[in-house]
Amino acid sequence: MGTSLTPEFWERFVLLLFVAMGVTFALTMLFDALALRWLNRRGHRPPTRPTPAPDRFETKDHRTSVHGSGRA
């Protein structure tokens, strides 16, 4: 029980295909524009100063001694 595809089917198919492509391109352009706007806003912030690393010699006094406590 086979059916043939009519010219009306192909007309609707082509119409829906082009509508779907147009919607896809429009949404892609919209999301690209939003992403670029977000990246540009993110890049205009003033740079923050890096946190200085702690000096290695400051922690020397807080270390536990490896020598015995004098007990025998």
DONUTI-20853 format. One record per residue: x, y, z of N, C-alpha, C in turn. Coordinates in steps of 0.05 Angstrom, whole numbers, plus 32768, in hexadecimal, padded with zeros to 4 digits. Last residue first. Example, Ala and Ser with C-alpha at 12.3 -4.5 7.8 and 13.67 -1.06 7.14 Angstrom:
2
<r><n_c1>8101</n_c1><n_c2>7FD3</n_c2><n_c3>808E</n_c3><ca_c1>8111</ca_c1><ca_c2>7FEB</ca_c2><ca_c3>808F</ca_c3><c_c1>8102</c_c1><c_c2>8001</c_c2><c_c3>809D</c_c3></r>
<r><n_c1>8108</n_c1><n_c2>7F8E</n_c2><n_c3>809C</n_c3><ca_c1>80F6</ca_c1><ca_c2>7FA6</ca_c2><ca_c3>809C</ca_c3><c_c1>8108</c_c1><c_c2>7FBE</c_c2><c_c3>809C</c_c3></r>
//
This chain:
72
<r><n_c1>84F3</n_c1><n_c2>80DC</n_c2><n_c3>861F</n_c3><ca_c1>8503</ca_c1><ca_c2>80C5</ca_c2><ca_c3>8618</ca_c3><c_c1>84F3</c_c1><c_c2>80AC</c_c2><c_c3>8618</c_c3></r>
<r><n_c1>84E3</n_c1><n_c2>811D</n_c2><n_c3>8607</n_c3><ca_c1>84DC</ca_c1><ca_c2>8106</ca_c2><ca_c3>8617</ca_c3><c_c1>84ED</c_c1><c_c2>80EE</c_c2><c_c3>860D</c_c3></r>
<r><n_c1>84ED</n_c1><n_c2>8146</n_c2><n_c3>85E6</n_c3><ca_c1>84FF</ca_c1><ca_c2>8143</ca_c2><ca_c3>85FC</ca_c3><c_c1>84F9</c_c1><c_c2>812B</c_c2><c_c3>860D</c_c3></r>
<r><n_c1>84CC</n_c1><n_c2>8147</n_c2><n_c3>85BB</n_c3><ca_c1>84C6</ca_c1><ca_c2>815A</ca_c2><ca_c3>85D0</ca_c3><c_c1>84D8</c_c1><c_c2>8157</c_c2><c_c3>85E8</c_c3></r>
<r><n_c1>84F2</n_c1><n_c2>8142</n_c2><n_c3>857D</n_c3><ca_c1>84E3</ca_c1><ca_c2>8138</ca_c2><ca_c3>8594</ca_c3><c_c1>84DF</c_c1><c_c2>814C</c_c2><c_c3>85A9</c_c3></r>
<r><n_c1>84E8</n_c1><n_c2>8169</n_c2><n_c3>8542</n_c3><ca_c1>84F9</ca_c1><ca_c2>815E</ca_c2><ca_c3>8557</ca_c3><c_c1>84E8</c_c1><c_c2>8155</c_c2><c_c3>856E</c_c3></r>
<r><n_c1>84C7</n_c1><n_c2>8182</n_c2><n_c3>8521</n_c3><ca_c1>84CA</ca_c1><ca_c2>8166</ca_c2><ca_c3>851C</ca_c3><c_c1>84DC</c_c1><c_c2>8159</c_c2><c_c3>8531</c_c3></r>
<r><n_c1>8497</n_c1><n_c2>81B3</n_c2><n_c3>8534</n_c3><ca_c1>84B3</ca_c1><ca_c2>81AA</ca_c2><ca_c3>8535</ca_c3><c_c1>84B3</c_c1><c_c2>818C</c_c2><c_c3>8531</c_c3></r>
<r><n_c1>8468</n_c1><n_c2>81CF</n_c2><n_c3>850A</n_c3><ca_c1>846D</ca_c1><ca_c2>81BE</ca_c2><ca_c3>8520</ca_c3><c_c1>848A</c_c1><c_c2>81B3</c_c2><c_c3>851F</c_c3></r>
<r><n_c1>8465</n_c1><n_c2>8213</n_c2><n_c3>84F5</n_c3><ca_c1>8469</ca_c1><ca_c2>81F7</ca_c2><ca_c3>84EF</ca_c3><c_c1>8470</c_c1><c_c2>81E8</c_c2><c_c3>8509</c_c3></r>
<r><n_c1>8463</n_c1><n_c2>8249</n_c2><n_c3>84FB</n_c3><ca_c1>844C</ca_c1><ca_c2>823A</ca_c2><ca_c3>8503</ca_c3><c_c1>844F</c_c1><c_c2>821C</c_c2><c_c3>84FE</c_c3></r>
<r><n_c1>8490</n_c1><n_c2>8261</n_c2><n_c3>84E6</n_c3><ca_c1>848D</ca_c1><ca_c2>8261</ca_c2><ca_c3>8503</ca_c3><c_c1>8476</c_c1><c_c2>824F</c_c2><c_c3>850C</c_c3></r>
<r><n_c1>8488</n_c1><n_c2>825E</n_c2><n_c3>84AE</n_c3><ca_c1>849D</ca_c1><ca_c2>824E</ca_c2><ca_c3>84BB</ca_c3><c_c1>849A</c_c1><c_c2>824C</c_c2><c_c3>84D9</c_c3></r>
<r><n_c1>8465</n_c1><n_c2>827E</n_c2><n_c3>8494</n_c3><ca_c1>845A</ca_c1><ca_c2>8266</ca_c2><ca_c3>84A0</ca_c3><c_c1>846F</c_c1><c_c2>8255</c_c2><c_c3>84AF</c_c3></r>
<r><n_c1>8485</n_c1><n_c2>82A6</n_c2><n_c3>847E</n_c3><ca_c1>8472</ca_c1><ca_c2>82AD</ca_c2><ca_c3>8493</ca_c3><c_c1>8468</c_c1><c_c2>8294</c_c2><c_c3>84A2</c_c3></r>
<r><n_c1>84A2</n_c1><n_c2>8293</n_c2><n_c3>8454</n_c3><ca_c1>84B0</ca_c1><ca_c2>8296</ca_c2><ca_c3>846D</ca_c3><c_c1>849D</c_c1><c_c2>829D</c_c2><c_c3>8484</c_c3></r>
<r><n_c1>8481</n_c1><n_c2>8295</n_c2><n_c3>8428</n_c3><ca_c1>8488</ca_c1><ca_c2>827B</ca_c2><ca_c3>8433</ca_c3><c_c1>8494</c_c1><c_c2>827D</c_c2><c_c3>844F</c_c3></r>
<r><n_c1>844A</n_c1><n_c2>82C1</n_c2><n_c3>8424</n_c3><ca_c1>8467</ca_c1><ca_c2>82BE</ca_c2><ca_c3>8425</ca_c3><c_c1>846E</c_c1><c_c2>82A3</c_c2><c_c3>8433</c_c3></r>
<r><n_c1>8412</n_c1><n_c2>82B5</n_c2><n_c3>83FA</n_c3><ca_c1>841E</ca_c1><ca_c2>82B8</ca_c2><ca_c3>8414</ca_c3><c_c1>843C</c_c1><c_c2>82B2</c_c2><c_c3>8413</c_c3></r>
<r><n_c1>8407</n_c1><n_c2>82DE</n_c2><n_c3>83C0</n_c3><ca_c1>840C</ca_c1><ca_c2>82C3</ca_c2><ca_c3>83CC</ca_c3><c_c1>8418</c_c1><c_c2>82C7</c_c2><c_c3>83E7</c_c3></r>
<r><n_c1>83D5</n_c1><n_c2>8310</n_c2><n_c3>83B9</n_c3><ca_c1>83F1</ca_c1><ca_c2>8308</ca_c2><ca_c3>83BC</ca_c3><c_c1>83F4</c_c1><c_c2>82ED</c_c2><c_c3>83C9</c_c3></r>
<r><n_c1>83A3</n_c1><n_c2>830E</n_c2><n_c3>8388</n_c3><ca_c1>83A9</ca_c1><ca_c2>830B</ca_c2><ca_c3>83A5</ca_c3><c_c1>83C6</c_c1><c_c2>8302</c_c2><c_c3>83A8</c_c3></r>
<r><n_c1>83A4</n_c1><n_c2>833D</n_c2><n_c3>8353</n_c3><ca_c1>83A6</ca_c1><ca_c2>8322</ca_c2><ca_c3>835D</ca_c3><c_c1>83AD</c_c1><c_c2>8321</c_c2><c_c3>837B</c_c3></r>
<r><n_c1>8373</n_c1><n_c2>836F</n_c2><n_c3>8349</n_c3><ca_c1>838E</ca_c1><ca_c2>8368</ca_c2><ca_c3>8351</ca_c3><c_c1>838F</c_c1><c_c2>834C</c_c2><c_c3>835B</c_c3></r>
<r><n_c1>8347</n_c1><n_c2>836C</n_c2><n_c3>8311</n_c3><ca_c1>834C</ca_c1><ca_c2>836C</ca_c2><ca_c3>832E</ca_c3><c_c1>8369</c_c1><c_c2>8365</c_c2><c_c3>8333</c_c3></r>
<r><n_c1>8337</n_c1><n_c2>8396</n_c2><n_c3>82D9</n_c3><ca_c1>8345</ca_c1><ca_c2>837E</ca_c2><ca_c3>82E5</ca_c3><c_c1>8349</c_c1><c_c2>8382</c_c2><c_c3>8303</c_c3></r>
<r><n_c1>82F4</n_c1><n_c2>83AB</n_c2><n_c3>82CD</n_c3><ca_c1>8310</ca_c1><ca_c2>83B2</ca_c2><ca_c3>82D3</ca_c3><c_c1>831E</c_c1><c_c2>839A</c_c2><c_c3>82E0</c_c3></r>
<r><n_c1>82CF</n_c1><n_c2>838E</n_c2><n_c3>8298</n_c3><ca_c1>82D3</ca_c1><ca_c2>8392</ca_c2><ca_c3>82B4</ca_c3><c_c1>82F0</c_c1><c_c2>8399</c_c2><c_c3>82BA</c_c3></r>
<r><n_c1>82C7</n_c1><n_c2>8381</n_c2><n_c3>8264</n_c3><ca_c1>82CB</ca_c1><ca_c2>839D</ca_c2><ca_c3>826A</ca_c3><c_c1>82CE</c_c1><c_c2>83A3</c_c2><c_c3>8288</c_c3></r>
<r><n_c1>82B9</n_c1><n_c2>834B</n_c2><n_c3>825B</n_c3><ca_c1>82D5</ca_c1><ca_c2>8354</ca_c2><ca_c3>8256</ca_c3><c_c1>82DB</c_c1><c_c2>8370</c_c2><c_c3>825E</c_c3></r>
<r><n_c1>8283</n_c1><n_c2>8348</n_c2><n_c3>8263</n_c3><ca_c1>8294</ca_c1><ca_c2>833A</ca_c2><ca_c3>8275</ca_c3><c_c1>82B1</c_c1><c_c2>8344</c_c2><c_c3>8273</c_c3></r>
<r><n_c1>826F</n_c1><n_c2>8362</n_c2><n_c3>8237</n_c3><ca_c1>826A</ca_c1><ca_c2>836D</ca_c2><ca_c3>8251</ca_c3><c_c1>827D</c_c1><c_c2>8361</c_c2><c_c3>8266</c_c3></r>
<r><n_c1>8280</n_c1><n_c2>833E</n_c2><n_c3>820F</n_c3><ca_c1>828A</ca_c1><ca_c2>835A</ca_c2><ca_c3>820F</ca_c3><c_c1>8285</c_c1><c_c2>8367</c_c2><c_c3>822A</c_c3></r>
<r><n_c1>8263</n_c1><n_c2>8310</n_c2><n_c3>821B</n_c3><ca_c1>8280</ca_c1><ca_c2>8310</ca_c2><ca_c3>821D</ca_c3><c_c1>828C</c_c1><c_c2>832C</c_c2><c_c3>821D</c_c3></r>
<r><n_c1>822E</n_c1><n_c2>8322</n_c2><n_c3>8213</n_c3><ca_c1>8236</ca_c1><ca_c2>8319</ca_c2><ca_c3>822E</ca_c3><c_c1>8255</c_c1><c_c2>8319</c_c2><c_c3>8230</c_c3></r>
<r><n_c1>8230</n_c1><n_c2>832D</n_c2><n_c3>81DC</n_c3><ca_c1>822A</ca_c1><ca_c2>8343</ca_c2><ca_c3>81EF</ca_c3><c_c1>8233</c_c1><c_c2>833C</c_c2><c_c3>820B</c_c3></r>
<r><n_c1>823A</n_c1><n_c2>82FA</n_c2><n_c3>81C9</n_c3><ca_c1>824E</ca_c1><ca_c2>830F</ca_c2><ca_c3>81C5</ca_c3><c_c1>8249</c_c1><c_c2>8326</c_c2><c_c3>81D8</c_c3></r>
<r><n_c1>8209</n_c1><n_c2>82E1</n_c2><n_c3>81D8</n_c3><ca_c1>8223</ca_c1><ca_c2>82D7</ca_c2><ca_c3>81E3</ca_c3><c_c1>8239</c_c1><c_c2>82EC</c_c2><c_c3>81E0</c_c3></r>
<r><n_c1>81E4</n_c1><n_c2>82FE</n_c2><n_c3>81BA</n_c3><ca_c1>81E3</ca_c1><ca_c2>82FF</ca_c2><ca_c3>81D8</ca_c3><c_c1>81FD</c_c1><c_c2>82F5</c_c2><c_c3>81E4</c_c3></r>
<r><n_c1>81F4</n_c1><n_c2>82F1</n_c2><n_c3>8187</n_c3><ca_c1>81F5</ca_c1><ca_c2>830D</ca_c2><ca_c3>818F</ca_c3><c_c1>81F4</c_c1><c_c2>830F</c_c2><c_c3>81AE</c_c3></r>
<r><n_c1>81EA</n_c1><n_c2>82B9</n_c2><n_c3>8188</n_c3><ca_c1>8206</ca_c1><ca_c2>82C3</ca_c2><ca_c3>8184</ca_c3><c_c1>8208</c_c1><c_c2>82E0</c_c2><c_c3>818D</c_c3></r>
<r><n_c1>81B3</n_c1><n_c2>82B9</n_c2><n_c3>818E</n_c3><ca_c1>81C4</ca_c1><ca_c2>82AF</ca_c2><ca_c3>81A4</ca_c3><c_c1>81E1</c_c1><c_c2>82B7</c_c2><c_c3>81A0</c_c3></r>
<r><n_c1>81A4</n_c1><n_c2>82D1</n_c2><n_c3>815D</n_c3><ca_c1>819C</ca_c1><ca_c2>82DD</ca_c2><ca_c3>8176</ca_c3><c_c1>81AE</c_c1><c_c2>82D4</c_c2><c_c3>818C</c_c3></r>
<r><n_c1>81B9</n_c1><n_c2>82AD</n_c2><n_c3>8137</n_c3><ca_c1>81C2</ca_c1><ca_c2>82C9</ca_c2><ca_c3>8137</ca_c3><c_c1>81BC</c_c1><c_c2>82D6</c_c2><c_c3>8152</c_c3></r>
<r><n_c1>819A</n_c1><n_c2>8280</n_c2><n_c3>8145</n_c3><ca_c1>81B7</ca_c1><ca_c2>827F</ca_c2><ca_c3>8147</ca_c3><c_c1>81C3</c_c1><c_c2>829B</c_c2><c_c3>8148</c_c3></r>
<r><n_c1>8166</n_c1><n_c2>8292</n_c2><n_c3>8138</n_c3><ca_c1>816D</ca_c1><ca_c2>828C</ca_c2><ca_c3>8154</ca_c3><c_c1>818B</c_c1><c_c2>828B</c_c2><c_c3>8158</c_c3></r>
<r><n_c1>816C</n_c1><n_c2>8297</n_c2><n_c3>8101</n_c3><ca_c1>8165</ca_c1><ca_c2>82AE</ca_c2><ca_c3>8111</ca_c3><c_c1>816D</c_c1><c_c2>82A9</c_c2><c_c3>812E</c_c3></r>
<r><n_c1>8178</n_c1><n_c2>8263</n_c2><n_c3>80F0</n_c3><ca_c1>818C</ca_c1><ca_c2>8278</ca_c2><ca_c3>80EC</ca_c3><c_c1>8186</c_c1><c_c2>8290</c_c2><c_c3>80FE</c_c3></r>
<r><n_c1>8147</n_c1><n_c2>8249</n_c2><n_c3>8100</n_c3><ca_c1>8161</ca_c1><ca_c2>8241</ca_c2><ca_c3>810B</ca_c3><c_c1>8176</c_c1><c_c2>8256</c_c2><c_c3>8108</c_c3></r>
<r><n_c1>8122</n_c1><n_c2>8264</n_c2><n_c3>80E1</n_c3><ca_c1>8120</ca_c1><ca_c2>8266</ca_c2><ca_c3>80FE</ca_c3><c_c1>813B</c_c1><c_c2>825E</c_c2><c_c3>810B</c_c3></r>
<r><n_c1>8134</n_c1><n_c2>8254</n_c2><n_c3>80AE</n_c3><ca_c1>8134</ca_c1><ca_c2>8270</ca_c2><ca_c3>80B5</ca_c3><c_c1>8132</c_c1><c_c2>8274</c_c2><c_c3>80D3</c_c3></r>
<r><n_c1>812C</n_c1><n_c2>821C</n_c2><n_c3>80B0</n_c3><ca_c1>8148</ca_c1><ca_c2>8227</ca_c2><ca_c3>80AD</ca_c3><c_c1>8148</c_c1><c_c2>8244</c_c2><c_c3>80B5</c_c3></r>
<r><n_c1>80F5</n_c1><n_c2>821A</n_c2><n_c3>80B5</n_c3><ca_c1>8105</ca_c1><ca_c2>820F</ca_c2><ca_c3>80CB</ca_c3><c_c1>8122</c_c1><c_c2>821A</c_c2><c_c3>80C9</c_c3></r>
<r><n_c1>80E7</n_c1><n_c2>8231</n_c2><n_c3>8084</n_c3><ca_c1>80DF</ca_c1><ca_c2>823E</ca_c2><ca_c3>809C</ca_c3><c_c1>80F0</c_c1><c_c2>8234</c_c2><c_c3>80B4</c_c3></r>
<r><n_c1>80FC</n_c1><n_c2>820A</n_c2><n_c3>8061</n_c3><ca_c1>8107</ca_c1><ca_c2>8226</ca_c2><ca_c3>8061</ca_c3><c_c1>80FF</c_c1><c_c2>8235</c_c2><c_c3>807A</c_c3></r>
<r><n_c1>80DC</n_c1><n_c2>81DE</n_c2><n_c3>806F</n_c3><ca_c1>80F9</ca_c1><ca_c2>81DD</ca_c2><ca_c3>8071</ca_c3><c_c1>8105</c_c1><c_c2>81F8</c_c2><c_c3>8073</c_c3></r>
<r><n_c1>80A9</n_c1><n_c2>81F0</n_c2><n_c3>8063</n_c3><ca_c1>80AF</ca_c1><ca_c2>81EB</ca_c2><ca_c3>807F</ca_c3><c_c1>80CE</c_c1><c_c2>81E9</c_c2><c_c3>8083</c_c3></r>
<r><n_c1>80AF</n_c1><n_c2>81F3</n_c2><n_c3>802A</n_c3><ca_c1>80A7</ca_c1><ca_c2>820A</ca_c2><ca_c3>803A</ca_c3><c_c1>80AF</c_c1><c_c2>8207</c_c2><c_c3>8057</c_c3></r>
<r><n_c1>80BB</n_c1><n_c2>81BE</n_c2><n_c3>801D</n_c3><ca_c1>80CE</ca_c1><ca_c2>81D3</ca_c2><ca_c3>8018</ca_c3><c_c1>80C8</c_c1><c_c2>81EC</c_c2><c_c3>8028</c_c3></r>
<r><n_c1>808A</n_c1><n_c2>81A5</n_c2><n_c3>802E</n_c3><ca_c1>80A4</ca_c1><ca_c2>819D</ca_c2><ca_c3>8039</ca_c3><c_c1>80B9</c_c1><c_c2>81B3</c_c2><c_c3>8036</c_c3></r>
<r><n_c1>8064</n_c1><n_c2>81BE</n_c2><n_c3>800E</n_c3><ca_c1>8063</ca_c1><ca_c2>81C2</ca_c2><ca_c3>802B</ca_c3><c_c1>807E</c_c1><c_c2>81BB</c_c2><c_c3>8038</c_c3></r>
<r><n_c1>8077</n_c1><n_c2>81A9</n_c2><n_c3>7FDD</n_c3><ca_c1>8074</ca_c1><ca_c2>81C6</ca_c2><ca_c3>7FE1</ca_c3><c_c1>8074</c_c1><c_c2>81CD</c_c2><c_c3>7FFF</c_c3></r>
<r><n_c1>8072</n_c1><n_c2>8173</n_c2><n_c3>7FE4</n_c3><ca_c1>808C</ca_c1><ca_c2>817E</ca_c2><ca_c3>7FE0</ca_c3><c_c1>808C</c_c1><c_c2>819C</c_c2><c_c3>7FE4</c_c3></r>
<r><n_c1>803A</n_c1><n_c2>816D</n_c2><n_c3>7FE9</n_c3><ca_c1>804B</ca_c1><ca_c2>8165</ca_c2><ca_c3>7FFF</ca_c3><c_c1>8066</c_c1><c_c2>8173</c_c2><c_c3>7FFC</c_c3></r>
<r><n_c1>802A</n_c1><n_c2>817D</n_c2><n_c3>7FB6</n_c3><ca_c1>8021</ca_c1><ca_c2>818D</ca_c2><ca_c3>7FCD</ca_c3><c_c1>8033</c_c1><c_c2>8187</c_c2><c_c3>7FE5</c_c3></r>
<r><n_c1>803C</n_c1><n_c2>8154</n_c2><n_c3>7F96</n_c3><ca_c1>8049</ca_c1><ca_c2>816E</ca_c2><ca_c3>7F94</ca_c3><c_c1>8042</c_c1><c_c2>8180</c_c2><c_c3>7FAB</c_c3></r>
<r><n_c1>803D</n_c1><n_c2>8117</n_c2><n_c3>7FBF</n_c3><ca_c1>8031</ca_c1><ca_c2>812A</ca_c2><ca_c3>7FAC</ca_c3><c_c1>8041</c_c1><c_c2>8144</c_c2><c_c3>7FAA</c_c3></r>
<r><n_c1>8058</n_c1><n_c2>80D9</n_c2><n_c3>7FC0</n_c3><ca_c1>805A</ca_c1><ca_c2>80F4</ca_c2><ca_c3>7FCC</ca_c3><c_c1>8051</c_c1><c_c2>8108</c_c2><c_c3>7FB7</c_c3></r>
<r><n_c1>802E</n_c1><n_c2>80A0</n_c2><n_c3>7FC1</n_c3><ca_c1>8042</ca_c1><ca_c2>80B1</ca_c2><ca_c3>7FB4</ca_c3><c_c1>8042</c_c1><c_c2>80CC</c_c2><c_c3>7FC1</c_c3></r>
<r><n_c1>802B</n_c1><n_c2>8066</n_c2><n_c3>7FE9</n_c3><ca_c1>801F</ca_c1><ca_c2>807F</ca_c2><ca_c3>7FE0</ca_c3><c_c1>8036</c_c1><c_c2>8090</c_c2><c_c3>7FD4</c_c3></r>
<r><n_c1>801D</n_c1><n_c2>8020</n_c2><n_c3>7FEA</n_c3><ca_c1>802F</ca_c1><ca_c2>8036</ca_c2><ca_c3>7FE8</ca_c3><c_c1>8021</c_c1><c_c2>804F</c_c2><c_c3>7FDF</c_c3></r>
<r><n_c1>8011</n_c1><n_c2>7FE8</n_c2><n_c3>8000</n_c3><ca_c1>8000</ca_c1><ca_c2>8000</ca_c2><ca_c3>8000</ca_c3><c_c1>8012</c_c1><c_c2>8019</c_c2><c_c3>8000</c_c3></r>
//
